[in-house]
Amino acid sequence: MQVLRPITANDFDALKQIAIESGHGFTSLPVDDAQLKEKIERAEKSFAKNINQPLDESYLFVLEDSETGDVIGTTAIEAAVGLSVPLYHYHLGKTVHHSPTLNVYNTVDILSMCNDYTGCSEICTLFLRENSRKGLTGRFLSRSRFLFMAQHSERFADTVIAEMRGVSDEDGHSPFWQWLQEHFFSIEFPEADHLVGLGDKVFISELMPKYPIYVNLLSKKAQAVIGHVHEKTKPALKLLEKEGFEHRGYVDLFDAGPTVEAKLGNIRSIRDSQVCPITIGELDHISQNSSDTLAVCNQGVSGFRATFTKDAHYNHAKHTLVISQDVAKALNLSQGDAARFFRL
């Protein structure tokens, strides 16, 4: 069984290995011991807080194989971004050049730097180790965050965003960054990406162009990747689009990958999730071939646990969720406790 839980200090080695495996472009997990330890400490403090509004919390989870004890993935939620360190994006807009005298009317795409998503919640740090990318594991790891957000909605903002990894080659070089580097910077994309991961964003405000950039002045290669995702990120984007996330023209400063957004209450998994009492019992009468796979969680914060299983059945007539003893144990649930679930 695979169980999602809050990260602890004991997970440092596993988190570092995931940071190494994640490669270029995964700025939320830099391969830096001090930064990774700080992320774990910040997450532990966030889960321990008793709050009723989104502040500067970071909820970092790990997915653990309960049989082996191995950590096979990570996922996270930032409660409110940009409050301590500015969050920058480019917004893709338009400007019109019009001269009735010359009978000229041209519409031009422009990129304007902004901080429009300040205070929004962000889902991030989604990574599943390669040998575990099978079945419903990836889908669960992405959607499991919404169980926690639905259960503790007071901890999050009304708008939720997700920054999607943009296009880069095998060496981590971004066509969009190459144009910026040529005109404004003197550092390679992986180095800039690494600095952002370390939280060093001062150079952005110091060196980024302050005025809108005319898209048609960029190289053809740079123009072609604006708003597009890395090949390996396409499945994650499709999952979020099914949840109701949309791209509204905001892109990353470095690789021009899209940032998608949704209102918290409109996210499909949150809207469709239900809370009801549990009954621990046998499910022998439920066919494994016909039963739905459910994503189920307890109602804890620091003790949050979630899993996905066929060993659970919702009884509509009694408004109870019947789960097996193994599932109850994995989620630290007792007879009569309440659980939240949705169909995976």
C-alpha positions as a Markdown table, in Angstrom:
| # | Residue | x | y | z |
|---|---|---|---|---|
| 1 | Met | 0.0 | 0.0 | 0.0 |
| 2 | Gln | 1.2 | 3.5 | -0.8 |
| 3 | Val | 0.5 | 6.2 | 1.9 |
| 4 | Leu | 0.9 | 9.9 | 1.6 |
| 5 | Arg | 2.0 | 11.6 | 4.8 |
| 6 | Pro | 3.7 | 14.9 | 6.0 |
| 7 | Ile | 7.5 | 14.8 | 5.6 |
| 8 | Thr | 9.7 | 14.5 | 8.7 |
| 9 | Ala | 13.5 | 15.0 | 9.4 |
| 10 | Asn | 14.0 | 11.2 | 8.9 |
| 11 | Asp | 13.1 | 11.6 | 5.2 |
| 12 | Phe | 16.1 | 13.8 | 4.4 |
| 13 | Asp | 18.1 | 11.2 | 2.6 |
| 14 | Ala | 15.2 | 10.2 | 0.5 |
| 15 | Leu | 14.3 | 13.8 | -0.3 |
| 16 | Lys | 17.9 | 14.4 | -1.4 |
| 17 | Gln | 17.8 | 11.4 | -3.7 |
| 18 | Ile | 14.6 | 12.7 | -5.3 |
| 19 | Ala | 16.2 | 16.1 | -5.7 |
| 20 | Ile | 19.1 | 14.5 | -7.6 |
| 21 | Glu | 16.7 | 12.4 | -9.8 |
| 22 | Ser | 14.4 | 15.3 | -10.6 |
| 23 | Gly | 17.1 | 17.1 | -12.8 |
| 24 | His | 17.1 | 20.5 | -14.4 |
| 25 | Gly | 14.1 | 22.7 | -14.2 |
| 26 | Phe | 12.8 | 21.3 | -10.9 |
| 27 | Thr | 13.6 | 24.4 | -8.9 |
| 28 | Ser | 11.5 | 23.6 | -5.8 |
| 29 | Leu | 14.0 | 20.8 | -4.9 |
| 30 | Pro | 17.6 | 22.1 | -5.2 |
| 31 | Val | 20.4 | 19.6 | -4.6 |
| 32 | Asp | 21.6 | 21.6 | -1.6 |
| 33 | Asp | 21.6 | 20.0 | 1.9 |
| 34 | Ala | 21.0 | 23.2 | 3.8 |
| 35 | Gln | 18.0 | 24.2 | 1.6 |
| 36 | Leu | 16.5 | 20.7 | 1.8 |
| 37 | Lys | 16.8 | 20.6 | 5.6 |
| 38 | Glu | 15.2 | 24.1 | 5.8 |
| 39 | Lys | 12.3 | 22.9 | 3.6 |
| 40 | Ile | 11.7 | 19.9 | 5.9 |
| 41 | Glu | 11.9 | 22.1 | 9.0 |
| 42 | Arg | 9.5 | 24.7 | 7.5 |
| 43 | Ala | 7.1 | 21.9 | 6.6 |
| 44 | Glu | 7.2 | 20.4 | 10.1 |
| 45 | Lys | 6.4 | 23.8 | 11.6 |
| 46 | Ser | 3.6 | 24.4 | 9.1 |
| 47 | Phe | 1.9 | 21.2 | 9.9 |
| 48 | Ala | 2.2 | 21.9 | 13.6 |
| 49 | Lys | 0.6 | 25.4 | 13.4 |
| 50 | Asn | -3.0 | 26.0 | 14.6 |
| 51 | Ile | -4.2 | 28.6 | 12.1 |
| 52 | Asn | -7.4 | 29.5 | 10.2 |
| 53 | Gln | -5.9 | 31.6 | 7.3 |
| 54 | Pro | -3.2 | 31.2 | 4.7 |
| 55 | Leu | 0.1 | 32.7 | 5.7 |
| 56 | Asp | 3.6 | 31.6 | 4.6 |
| 57 | Glu | 3.2 | 27.9 | 5.3 |
| 58 | Ser | 4.7 | 25.1 | 3.2 |
| 59 | Tyr | 3.1 | 21.7 | 3.3 |
| 60 | Leu | 5.5 | 19.1 | 1.9 |
| 61 | Phe | 4.4 | 15.5 | 1.7 |
| 62 | Val | 6.1 | 12.2 | 0.8 |
| 63 | Leu | 4.6 | 9.1 | -0.7 |
| 64 | Glu | 5.7 | 6.0 | 1.1 |
| 65 | Asp | 5.5 | 2.3 | 0.2 |
| 66 | Ser | 4.1 | 0.9 | 3.5 |
| 67 | Glu | 5.5 | -2.6 | 2.8 |
| 68 | Thr | 9.2 | -1.5 | 2.1 |
| 69 | Gly | 9.2 | 1.9 | 3.9 |
| 70 | Asp | 10.7 | 3.5 | 0.8 |
| 71 | Val | 9.8 | 7.0 | -0.2 |
| 72 | Ile | 8.8 | 7.0 | -3.8 |
| 73 | Gly | 7.6 | 10.5 | -4.4 |
| 74 | Thr | 6.9 | 14.0 | -3.2 |
| 75 | Thr | 4.2 | 16.6 | -3.5 |
| 76 | Ala | 3.6 | 20.0 | -1.8 |
| 77 | Ile | 1.4 | 23.0 | -1.3 |
| 78 | Glu | 2.5 | 26.5 | -0.6 |
| 79 | Ala | -0.2 | 28.3 | 1.3 |
| 80 | Ala | 0.4 | 31.8 | 0.1 |
| 81 | Val | 3.2 | 32.6 | -2.3 |
| 82 | Gly | 5.2 | 35.8 | -2.7 |
| 83 | Leu | 4.7 | 37.2 | 0.8 |
| 84 | Ser | 8.3 | 37.0 | 1.9 |
| 85 | Val | 10.1 | 36.7 | -1.4 |
| 86 | Pro | 8.5 | 38.3 | -4.5 |
| 87 | Leu | 7.0 | 35.9 | -7.1 |
| 88 | Tyr | 7.6 | 37.0 | -10.6 |
| 89 | His | 5.8 | 36.0 | -13.9 |
| 90 | Tyr | 5.5 | 37.3 | -17.4 |
| 91 | His | 2.0 | 38.0 | -18.5 |
| 92 | Leu | 1.3 | 37.5 | -22.2 |
| 93 | Gly | -0.8 | 40.4 | -23.4 |
| 94 | Lys | -1.4 | 42.5 | -26.5 |
| 95 | Thr | -0.8 | 46.1 | -27.6 |
| 96 | Val | -2.2 | 47.8 | -30.6 |
| 97 | His | -0.3 | 50.1 | -33.0 |
| 98 | His | -2.9 | 52.1 | -35.0 |
| 99 | Ser | -2.6 | 55.0 | -37.4 |
| 100 | Pro | -5.8 | 56.0 | -39.2 |
| 101 | Thr | -3.7 | 58.4 | -41.3 |
| 102 | Leu | -1.4 | 55.7 | -42.6 |
| 103 | Asn | -4.2 | 53.1 | -42.6 |
| 104 | Val | -2.0 | 50.9 | -40.3 |
| 105 | Tyr | -3.4 | 48.6 | -37.6 |
| 106 | Asn | -1.1 | 46.1 | -36.0 |
| 107 | Thr | -1.7 | 43.9 | -32.9 |
| 108 | Val | 1.5 | 42.8 | -31.2 |
| 109 | Asp | 2.0 | 40.3 | -28.4 |
| 110 | Ile | 4.0 | 41.6 | -25.4 |
| 111 | Leu | 5.4 | 40.0 | -22.2 |
| 112 | Ser | 5.0 | 42.2 | -19.1 |
| 113 | Met | 6.7 | 41.3 | -15.8 |
| 114 | Cys | 4.3 | 41.2 | -12.9 |
| 115 | Asn | 3.6 | 39.9 | -9.3 |
| 116 | Asp | -0.1 | 39.2 | -10.0 |
| 117 | Tyr | -0.2 | 35.9 | -8.1 |
| 118 | Thr | 1.0 | 37.3 | -4.8 |
| 119 | Gly | -0.9 | 35.7 | -2.0 |
| 120 | Cys | -2.3 | 32.7 | -4.0 |
| 121 | Ser | -1.8 | 29.1 | -3.0 |
| 122 | Glu | 0.5 | 27.0 | -5.1 |
| 123 | Ile | 0.6 | 23.2 | -5.7 |
| 124 | Cys | 4.2 | 22.2 | -6.5 |
| 125 | Thr | 7.1 | 19.8 | -6.0 |
| 126 | Leu | 5.3 | 16.9 | -7.7 |
| 127 | Phe | 7.8 | 14.1 | -8.4 |
| 128 | Leu | 7.3 | 10.4 | -8.7 |
| 129 | Arg | 10.4 | 8.1 | -9.0 |
| 130 | Glu | 10.6 | 6.4 | -12.3 |
| 131 | Asn | 10.2 | 2.8 | -11.2 |
| 132 | Ser | 6.9 | 3.8 | -9.5 |
| 133 | Arg | 5.3 | 5.4 | -12.5 |
| 134 | Lys | 2.7 | 2.8 | -13.1 |
| 135 | Gly | -1.0 | 2.3 | -12.4 |
| 136 | Leu | -2.8 | 5.0 | -10.6 |
| 137 | Thr | 0.1 | 6.2 | -8.5 |
| 138 | Gly | 0.9 | 9.3 | -10.4 |
| 139 | Arg | -2.7 | 10.4 | -10.6 |
| 140 | Phe | -3.1 | 9.8 | -6.9 |
| 141 | Leu | 0.1 | 11.7 | -6.0 |
| 142 | Ser | -1.2 | 14.7 | -8.0 |
| 143 | Arg | -4.7 | 14.7 | -6.8 |
| 144 | Ser | -4.0 | 13.7 | -3.1 |
| 145 | Arg | -3.1 | 17.3 | -2.4 |
| 146 | Phe | -6.7 | 18.3 | -3.0 |
| 147 | Leu | -7.9 | 15.9 | -0.2 |
| 148 | Phe | -5.7 | 18.0 | 2.3 |
| 149 | Met | -6.9 | 21.3 | 0.8 |
| 150 | Ala | -10.5 | 20.3 | 0.9 |
| 151 | Gln | -10.3 | 19.1 | 4.5 |
| 152 | His | -8.4 | 22.2 | 5.6 |
| 153 | Ser | -9.6 | 24.9 | 3.2 |
| 154 | Glu | -9.2 | 27.7 | 5.7 |
| 155 | Arg | -5.4 | 27.3 | 5.4 |
| 156 | Phe | -5.4 | 28.2 | 1.6 |
| 157 | Ala | -6.2 | 31.1 | -0.7 |
| 158 | Asp | -9.2 | 31.3 | -3.0 |
| 159 | Thr | -7.0 | 31.0 | -6.1 |
| 160 | Val | -4.6 | 28.0 | -6.6 |
| 161 | Ile | -1.8 | 28.1 | -9.1 |
| 162 | Ala | 0.6 | 25.6 | -10.5 |
| 163 | Glu | 3.8 | 26.5 | -12.4 |
| 164 | Met | 4.5 | 24.0 | -15.2 |
| 165 | Arg | 8.0 | 23.1 | -16.3 |
| 166 | Gly | 8.8 | 24.8 | -19.7 |
| 167 | Val | 10.7 | 23.5 | -22.7 |
| 168 | Ser | 14.4 | 22.7 | -22.3 |
| 169 | Asp | 16.8 | 20.3 | -23.9 |
| 170 | Glu | 18.6 | 17.3 | -22.3 |
| 171 | Asp | 21.3 | 19.6 | -20.9 |
| 172 | Gly | 18.8 | 21.9 | -19.3 |
| 173 | His | 19.1 | 24.7 | -21.8 |
| 174 | Ser | 16.0 | 26.7 | -22.5 |
| 175 | Pro | 15.4 | 28.5 | -25.9 |
| 176 | Phe | 13.6 | 31.3 | -24.1 |
| 177 | Trp | 16.4 | 31.8 | -21.6 |
| 178 | Gln | 19.0 | 31.8 | -24.3 |
| 179 | Trp | 17.4 | 34.9 | -25.8 |
| 180 | Leu | 17.3 | 36.6 | -22.4 |
| 181 | Gln | 20.8 | 35.5 | -21.6 |
| 182 | Glu | 22.1 | 37.0 | -24.8 |
| 183 | His | 20.6 | 40.4 | -24.2 |
| 184 | Phe | 20.4 | 40.8 | -20.4 |
| 185 | Phe | 22.3 | 38.1 | -18.5 |
| 186 | Ser | 25.7 | 36.4 | -18.5 |
| 187 | Ile | 24.8 | 33.1 | -16.8 |
| 188 | Glu | 23.6 | 29.8 | -18.1 |
| 189 | Phe | 20.0 | 28.6 | -17.6 |
| 190 | Pro | 20.8 | 25.8 | -15.1 |
| 191 | Glu | 22.7 | 28.2 | -12.9 |
| 192 | Ala | 19.9 | 30.8 | -12.9 |
| 193 | Asp | 17.4 | 27.9 | -12.2 |
| 194 | His | 19.6 | 26.8 | -9.3 |
| 195 | Leu | 19.7 | 30.2 | -7.8 |
| 196 | Val | 15.9 | 30.5 | -7.9 |
| 197 | Gly | 15.7 | 27.1 | -6.2 |
| 198 | Leu | 18.0 | 28.4 | -3.5 |
| 199 | Gly | 15.7 | 31.4 | -2.9 |
| 200 | Asp | 18.1 | 33.9 | -4.4 |
| 201 | Lys | 15.8 | 36.0 | -6.6 |
| 202 | Val | 17.4 | 39.4 | -6.1 |
| 203 | Phe | 19.1 | 39.2 | -9.6 |
| 204 | Ile | 15.6 | 39.0 | -11.2 |
| 205 | Ser | 14.6 | 42.5 | -10.1 |
| 206 | Glu | 18.2 | 43.7 | -10.8 |
| 207 | Leu | 18.7 | 42.4 | -14.3 |
| 208 | Met | 15.3 | 41.5 | -15.8 |
| 209 | Pro | 14.0 | 44.1 | -18.4 |
| 210 | Lys | 11.7 | 46.5 | -16.6 |
| 211 | Tyr | 9.6 | 47.3 | -19.7 |
| 212 | Pro | 7.3 | 45.0 | -21.7 |
| 213 | Ile | 9.1 | 42.7 | -24.2 |
| 214 | Tyr | 7.8 | 42.6 | -27.8 |
| 215 | Val | 7.4 | 38.9 | -28.5 |
| 216 | Asn | 8.1 | 39.4 | -32.3 |
| 217 | Leu | 11.6 | 40.6 | -31.4 |
| 218 | Leu | 12.5 | 37.3 | -29.7 |
| 219 | Ser | 14.2 | 34.5 | -31.6 |
| 220 | Lys | 11.8 | 32.2 | -33.5 |
| 221 | Lys | 12.9 | 29.3 | -31.1 |
| 222 | Ala | 12.1 | 31.5 | -28.0 |
| 223 | Gln | 8.7 | 32.5 | -29.4 |
| 224 | Ala | 7.8 | 28.9 | -30.2 |
| 225 | Val | 8.1 | 27.7 | -26.6 |
| 226 | Ile | 6.1 | 30.4 | -24.8 |
| 227 | Gly | 3.3 | 28.8 | -22.9 |
| 228 | His | 4.4 | 25.3 | -23.7 |
| 229 | Val | 5.5 | 22.5 | -21.3 |
| 230 | His | 8.4 | 20.1 | -21.2 |
| 231 | Glu | 7.6 | 16.7 | -22.8 |
| 232 | Lys | 7.7 | 15.0 | -19.4 |
| 233 | Thr | 5.3 | 17.5 | -17.9 |
| 234 | Lys | 2.5 | 17.0 | -20.3 |
| 235 | Pro | 0.8 | 14.2 | -18.3 |
| 236 | Ala | 0.8 | 16.4 | -15.2 |
| 237 | Leu | -0.7 | 19.3 | -17.1 |
| 238 | Lys | -3.5 | 17.1 | -18.5 |
| 239 | Leu | -4.4 | 16.0 | -15.0 |
| 240 | Leu | -4.7 | 19.6 | -13.8 |
| 241 | Glu | -6.7 | 20.6 | -16.8 |
| 242 | Lys | -9.2 | 17.8 | -15.9 |
| 243 | Glu | -9.4 | 19.3 | -12.5 |
| 244 | Gly | -10.4 | 22.7 | -13.9 |
| 245 | Phe | -7.1 | 24.5 | -14.1 |
| 246 | Glu | -6.7 | 27.0 | -16.9 |
| 247 | His | -3.8 | 28.9 | -18.5 |
| 248 | Arg | -4.6 | 32.7 | -18.4 |
| 249 | Gly | -1.4 | 34.0 | -20.1 |
| 250 | Tyr | 1.1 | 33.8 | -17.3 |
| 251 | Val | 4.4 | 32.2 | -18.0 |
| 252 | Asp | 7.7 | 31.6 | -16.1 |
| 253 | Leu | 10.4 | 34.2 | -16.4 |
| 254 | Phe | 13.1 | 31.7 | -17.3 |
| 255 | Asp | 11.7 | 28.9 | -19.5 |
| 256 | Ala | 8.3 | 30.5 | -20.4 |
| 257 | Gly | 6.4 | 27.4 | -19.1 |
| 258 | Pro | 2.7 | 28.1 | -18.4 |
| 259 | Thr | 1.3 | 28.8 | -15.0 |
| 260 | Val | -2.2 | 27.5 | -14.6 |
| 261 | Glu | -4.9 | 28.5 | -12.1 |
| 262 | Ala | -8.2 | 27.5 | -10.6 |
| 263 | Lys | -10.5 | 28.7 | -7.9 |
| 264 | Leu | -10.2 | 26.4 | -4.8 |
| 265 | Gly | -13.9 | 25.6 | -4.6 |
| 266 | Asn | -14.0 | 24.8 | -8.4 |
| 267 | Ile | -11.3 | 22.2 | -8.4 |
| 268 | Arg | -13.0 | 19.0 | -9.4 |
| 269 | Ser | -11.5 | 16.7 | -6.7 |
| 270 | Ile | -12.3 | 19.2 | -4.0 |
| 271 | Arg | -15.8 | 19.8 | -5.2 |
| 272 | Asp | -16.5 | 16.0 | -5.6 |
| 273 | Ser | -15.0 | 14.9 | -2.3 |
| 274 | Gln | -17.2 | 13.7 | 0.5 |
| 275 | Val | -16.9 | 13.3 | 4.3 |
| 276 | Cys | -18.6 | 10.5 | 6.1 |
| 277 | Pro | -18.2 | 8.1 | 9.1 |
| 278 | Ile | -16.3 | 4.9 | 8.4 |
| 279 | Thr | -17.1 | 1.3 | 9.2 |
| 280 | Ile | -14.2 | -1.1 | 9.4 |
| 281 | Gly | -15.3 | -4.4 | 8.0 |
| 282 | Glu | -14.9 | -7.1 | 5.3 |
| 283 | Leu | -15.5 | -6.3 | 1.7 |
| 284 | Asp | -15.7 | -9.8 | 0.4 |
| 285 | His | -19.0 | -9.1 | -1.3 |
| 286 | Ile | -17.4 | -6.3 | -3.4 |
| 287 | Ser | -15.9 | -7.4 | -6.7 |
| 288 | Gln | -12.4 | -6.1 | -7.2 |
| 289 | Asn | -13.2 | -5.9 | -10.9 |
| 290 | Ser | -16.3 | -3.8 | -10.5 |
| 291 | Ser | -15.5 | -1.6 | -7.5 |
| 292 | Asp | -14.1 | 1.9 | -7.9 |
| 293 | Thr | -10.7 | 2.9 | -6.7 |
| 294 | Leu | -11.1 | 5.5 | -4.0 |
| 295 | Ala | -8.6 | 8.1 | -2.7 |
| 296 | Val | -9.2 | 8.3 | 1.1 |
| 297 | Cys | -7.7 | 10.4 | 3.9 |
| 298 | Asn | -8.2 | 11.0 | 7.6 |
| 299 | Gln | -8.9 | 14.5 | 9.0 |
| 300 | Gly | -5.6 | 15.2 | 10.6 |
| 301 | Val | -3.0 | 17.9 | 9.9 |
| 302 | Ser | 0.3 | 16.8 | 11.3 |
| 303 | Gly | -1.2 | 13.3 | 11.4 |
| 304 | Phe | -2.6 | 13.5 | 7.9 |
| 305 | Arg | -2.6 | 10.2 | 6.0 |
| 306 | Ala | -4.0 | 9.4 | 2.6 |
| 307 | Thr | -4.0 | 6.4 | 0.3 |
| 308 | Phe | -5.8 | 4.9 | -2.7 |
| 309 | Thr | -7.5 | 1.5 | -2.7 |
| 310 | Lys | -10.2 | -0.8 | -3.9 |
| 311 | Asp | -10.7 | -2.0 | -0.3 |
| 312 | Ala | -13.2 | 0.8 | 0.3 |
| 313 | His | -16.9 | 1.1 | -0.6 |
| 314 | Tyr | -19.3 | 4.0 | -0.1 |
| 315 | Asn | -22.7 | 2.9 | 1.2 |
| 316 | His | -25.1 | 5.5 | -0.1 |
| 317 | Ala | -28.0 | 4.3 | 1.9 |
| 318 | Lys | -26.2 | 4.5 | 5.2 |
| 319 | His | -23.8 | 7.4 | 4.2 |
| 320 | Thr | -20.8 | 5.5 | 5.5 |
| 321 | Leu | -17.5 | 4.4 | 4.0 |
| 322 | Val | -16.7 | 0.8 | 4.5 |
| 323 | Ile | -12.9 | 0.2 | 4.6 |
| 324 | Ser | -10.7 | -2.8 | 5.3 |
| 325 | Gln | -8.7 | -3.2 | 8.5 |
| 326 | Asp | -5.5 | -2.6 | 6.5 |
| 327 | Val | -6.7 | 0.7 | 5.1 |
| 328 | Ala | -7.9 | 1.8 | 8.5 |
| 329 | Lys | -4.5 | 1.0 | 10.0 |
| 330 | Ala | -2.7 | 2.8 | 7.3 |
| 331 | Leu | -4.8 | 6.0 | 7.8 |
| 332 | Asn | -4.8 | 5.7 | 11.6 |
| 333 | Leu | -8.6 | 5.5 | 11.7 |
| 334 | Ser | -10.8 | 3.8 | 14.3 |
| 335 | Gln | -14.4 | 2.6 | 14.0 |
| 336 | Gly | -16.8 | 5.6 | 13.7 |
| 337 | Asp | -14.1 | 8.1 | 12.7 |
| 338 | Ala | -14.8 | 10.4 | 9.7 |
| 339 | Ala | -12.8 | 10.2 | 6.5 |
| 340 | Arg | -12.8 | 12.2 | 3.2 |
| 341 | Phe | -12.7 | 10.5 | -0.1 |
| 342 | Phe | -13.3 | 10.8 | -3.9 |
| 343 | Arg | -13.2 | 8.4 | -6.8 |
| 344 | Leu | -9.8 | 8.2 | -8.4 |
